[in-house]
Structure formats: structure tokens, C-alpha cells
């Protein structure tokens, strides 16, 4: 262990909950709030809700996003739902059960206190969103409807067909627009953060580039909030929007912020399989489909090429139901993904290349009727048919795992502040709530909990000591940061090589998928750590970035993101190699039980791995934050 971290969690048992923490919001009086400037980077559910709430409280907020509108944030891609412990189904749900399921789903690699707070806030989120007019699905009598999701045996997921993320974002966007109209929030779309500015050891601003004009700007503030999402696009092919990237959090890492658990990346089991090398992204089919769809493959290899309707029932292997009878098709994402890879590796996969399994709705349609299935999932079936040309009401869907979400992110304490004072990190950009595997329908829950409820109550604790300390954008720290940004851009434009950006990104993605994807082993990780620096050197000598700086230049903005991925990928593999165990989505082949499940090492690795930047070409310094469990007993995770 090199170094240690203090997460500033309130001491004592969980009965001493986050509400018993002192009331931070009173530390800055309403009259003084308008004297503070806060930068929020990101306009999805976490960033948008944070900006809207802080603006409503009276702070002056600048909200940045690289999309042309906050409504284009990747949060709209969350399809299936949002968890909350309302127990409307009277099936035994509770705050504690949601907390326990989340800890267990993350394979005991997340903080108890943060997860309990998240479960406790979950009910307030639903009330908030209903008040905003979010059109959640309802029962015949008018009550909000619920459905099940992977990793839970109760129905606690609120949803709006397959458009839950989009509907929640529209509710959040209305609140944000209200504050824009009131003058408390200034929205700056099509603007990318390229560096974090540190003044006297504290985060005091950012350097940005306009994606329309290429203009570089300095923005000073009293605090900076990063809500920039995850880094799944490091794999090139993922379910994330093409613009999703690691740049904001990685540049903060290079300024001293610790990066925690970067190897914890989630593979989603329910995606449309890759159809060819022409693809630049993958399409998610919501996990909610596993409520009614049954996953199967042929029992015999030779049947893989046959149409599904020519394979009789007795020759089908419903492998999730066979291996995990308690949870069946609703096994957690990491387990369901590895199970799909296992049967395909055995040669029993279906579709082109044998990289697919069936998700079959025939039984559900026979039992419930096609109209009921259409009401629940109609838009998902439409998306599937547009992409594949197949009618999933008549033939089974074909699905295969793909990179989806990242549990790793910048390290934060209990107040969601990084180790850099004044830098707060919320939503998927931080590491705090999901451990080694996120349960379905928990991403929206975390983003809105952080933005609507946690950050507005913890940020004032820091601001109370910052009155009158906001530096000028002309101060040396800002000038130095801007010079660094300009030098990096100039270096990219001067490369003048022969290879395209996509060729480097695709090569990196294939290497990571092979060596640090659904399963990892020591030799593969060491191979990757040898090849990534070589690839990075070649990138800077042979990449081709056309165009100029002071202009609309999508190649230049993409070049900066690929360059960051090429550095960050090395950190991912270092973390995966150092964590010599299997936990959740981090599956080291050397560490598995006799029946192929993840085998943790709680004695040596029940900790958060947080990495500190030590300089270019230098090995980062590892800090460990031990994880303490007061309420949940460590146990081998079982869904059988």
C-alpha cells in the first residue's frame, strides 16, 4: 500500500445517516450566494440537475457542454428506467434492500455510506421528477408502474417505455431553462473543456475551446463541478454516443485529481451484435427486455446456423435460467455478459460469426399478447427492426455484450469533492456508488441524486471559506494553462502524418477489448502495457489532423480526445494488473471459482485503488482507500 485516503465519511454505524451530517446549506446565506461563481461541465442528468438546482438556490452558474443543446446529452440513451425503493408493488422492497442489492451487485467494492445515502434519496428523486411532469408509466388505476431489473428480485424500476433517460432529461432541461431565463445560469453549448486551472492548490476555473469558432477562453470561478460522464469510448465500439470521452476527467487527473478504479468498466449483455468493420458505435437494447424475453442458444453447435424457428424447444439451452434459477434472465449484467461470451466461445453462438445469443419474446407474446409487449417495449422493437431488418415480434432478437458504462472515475470524498479542493465530481464521472458492477437502472438514480440533492447541500461547505478568493482570468495560473492547451493543439496540427484518427482509435479499442475487456489475465495486460506506449508514439508521429485551430474543426477536437484515450488506456491496464483478483466486471481469469464465477480477494483488495499522476512517462502513484463494511457482511456473491 502506497499512501492512504480519508473519504471524510461520518463515523459510526449507518444509523448516523447523511442527514445527520451538519446542514451545509446554511453555511452560505441566501444573500451571499449570488457572490459565488460556479462552473458546471456537462449538461446531462447530473450536470443539468446540478446547474438548475444551484441556479435556483441563487448561485451564479456557467454550464458548459460540447453538444449543440443540453437536450443532446448522452443521458437520453438510458432506456430502461430508474430505481427507487417506493415498494409500490408491496413485494418487500425497502431502502435497506435497495442499498444491499447495490452493494452486492457491485461485488462489495463500493462505499457503504455513499450507497446508503443513494438508496435513501431514491424516493425523493421520483417525487421530484413527477412534480416536473415526467410521464412515467402508470397502472390502470393511475399509480406509477414498476418493473424488474437485473440483480433484484423485487420490482423497483420506474420507467417511461424505453425512453426513460430522455423523459427525465426533458424534465431536468425545463428546470435548467427556467434558471437560464432567470439569469442565474449561463448556458455555453458547443464548448469543450480542455484543462482545469489550479490556483494556490485549489480548482478555480477551466480553459475551453469553442467548437464553432476554435476560440480559446479562460473561465474563472469559485468552484468547478465535473459531470462529464464515462470513458467507455476508449474501446472505440461501445453503446456511448460518439462524442463521449475522457478528456475533462483525464485533464483533471493530470492536474492532481486522483483517478479511482479505472479498470472497472461494465459490459452490457443486451446489445445488437457487431455487423461489420464499418460500425463506429453499438446500439443498446434495454435490459428491461429481459423481464419478458428469454435468453437462449442451441444446445448443439451444428444448430447455430439454423433459423430459430427450426430449433425445437428440447434443443434449446436457456442457459441463464439453467445456471441461475433464482434470478434467471435477470442475473446482473457482468454475470449475464460472461455467460453469453462463454456459450459463444463454445461455438454455440448464433448469427454472423457466431457472436450472438437469442432474446426470445415468443412465450411472453403467447402469455400476455403482442399488444401488451408493444406497450411496454414498442420503441425498442422499432429501433431493432430499423437496424437489423428483423421483426422481433416474429423472430427472436439477436444480442451480444458490449461496453456500456464505467464504474471508475475521479476519486471523491463523502461530499463529492475530489482530493483537489474546489473540484467536485458527480454522476458517472466519479467512482463512488457502483463498485465493480453497476446494477441496471442505477445510473439515472445516481446522476439525479448527486445533482438535485447531494451537491447543493455539500458544495456550500467549501464555498463558505472561499468568499472573495476568486482569481482573475488574467492571473498566471490561467495564462500558464492556456499556453499548455495551445501548445498541445499546435503539436497535433503539426504532426502531418499519414494515418487517420479512426485507425488509431480502432486499433486501441481492439487491443483493449482483447486484453482488458470482458475478461483479463496477467500476460494479456502486460502485452497491452507494452503495446500502448508504442501506439502512442506512433500516433504523435504519424497522425493526420487536417484544418486549422481558429476554425470549426471536428478532426482537431477528435484528435485531442483520441490522444487522451491513448494515455488513459495505459492507466486502465495498470489498474487491472494491480488488482490481482476478480470482482464484478473486473474478471481476472486466474481468479475464478470452480464453476467460473468471480473470486475476490477481500484480504488484500477490499479497497478503492486511486491513482495519482506523477508526470508524463512516469508510473503513477497508487493510493488505497480501505473499504469498511458495518452493515453488509462480505460473502461470495451468488445469484443461484
LINJOWO-V185746 format. One record per backbone hydrogen bond with DSSP energy under -0.5 kcal/mol. NH is the residue of the N-H (numbers start at 1). CO is the residue of the C=O. Records with the same first field share a line. If there is no record, write none. Layout:
NH=CO, CO
This chain:
3=1
5=624
7=5
16=13
17=15
20=17
21=18
24=22
26=23
27=24
28=25
32=29
33=29
34=30
35=32
36=33
38=60
39=223
40=38, 62
41=225
42=40, 64
48=44
49=45
50=46
51=47
52=48
53=49
54=50
55=51
56=52
57=53
58=54, 55
59=54
60=33, 36
61=59, 184
62=38
63=61, 186
64=40, 62
65=188
72=69
73=70
76=73
77=74
78=75
79=77
82=158
83=441
84=156
86=84
90=87
98=94
99=95
100=96
101=97
102=98
103=99
104=100
105=101
106=102
107=104
108=103
109=106
111=432
112=628
115=111
116=112
117=113
118=114
119=115
120=116
121=117
122=118
124=121
125=121
126=122
127=123
128=124
129=125
130=126
131=127
132=128
133=130
134=129
136=134
137=159
139=143
142=139
145=137
147=157
151=330
152=149
156=147, 154
157=147
158=82, 156
163=160
164=79
165=78
166=76
167=163
168=164
169=165
170=166
171=167
172=168
173=169
174=170
175=171
176=172
177=173
178=174
179=175
180=176
181=177
182=178
183=179, 180
184=179
185=179
186=61
187=185
188=63
190=67
191=65
192=209
194=207
195=207
197=205
198=196
199=197, 202
202=199
203=421
204=197
205=197
206=219
207=195
208=217
209=192
210=215
211=190
212=190
214=210
217=208
219=206
221=204
222=37
223=37
224=422
225=39
226=224, 424
227=41, 225
234=231
235=232
236=233
237=235
238=236
239=403
244=241
250=246
251=247
252=248
253=249
254=250
255=251, 252
256=253
257=252
259=611
260=258, 409
261=609
264=261
265=263
266=405
268=266, 402
271=269, 400
272=283
273=398
279=276
282=238
285=270
286=284
289=286
290=287
291=288
292=289
293=289
294=360
296=358
297=317
298=348
299=315
303=300
304=301
306=303
310=307
311=308
312=310
315=312
316=313
317=297
318=316
319=317
322=318
323=319
324=320
327=324, 639
328=324
330=327
331=328
336=332
337=333
338=334
339=335
340=336
341=337
342=338
343=339
344=340
345=341
346=342
347=344
348=343
350=356
351=304
354=351
355=352
356=354
357=399
358=296
359=397
360=294, 358
365=361
366=362
367=363
368=364
369=364, 365
373=369
374=370
375=371
376=372
377=373
378=374
380=377
381=377
382=378
383=379
384=380
385=381
386=382
387=383
388=384
389=385
392=390
394=391
395=391
397=359
399=357
400=271
402=268
404=266
405=266
407=264, 405
408=264
409=260
410=429
411=258
413=417
414=7
416=413
418=423
421=201, 419
423=420
424=224, 422
425=416
426=226
429=426
430=427
431=410
436=106
437=434
442=439
446=442
447=443
448=444
449=445
450=446
451=447
452=448
453=448, 449
454=449
455=450
457=454
458=454, 455
459=455
461=458
462=458, 459
463=459
464=460
465=462
466=463
469=466
475=472
478=475
479=475
480=476
481=477
482=478
483=479
484=480
485=481
486=482
487=483
488=484
489=485
490=486
491=487
492=488
493=489
494=490
495=491, 492
497=543
498=542
499=542
504=500
505=501
506=502
507=503
508=504
509=505
510=506
511=507
512=508
513=509
514=510
515=511
516=512
517=513, 519
520=587
525=521
526=522
527=523
528=524
529=525
530=526, 527
531=527
532=528
534=530
535=531
536=532
537=533
538=534
539=535
540=536
541=537
542=538
543=539
544=499
545=543
546=544
551=549
553=551
557=553
558=554
559=555
560=556
561=557
562=558
563=559
564=560
565=561
566=562
567=563
568=564
569=565
570=567
571=567
572=568
573=569
574=570
575=571
576=572
577=573
578=574
579=575
580=578
581=579
582=599
583=586
585=436
586=583
587=585
588=586
589=520, 587
591=588
592=590
593=597
596=593
599=591
600=598
605=601
606=602
607=605
608=625
610=608, 623
611=259
612=621
613=253
618=615
621=612
623=610
624=3
625=608
626=624
627=606
628=626
630=628
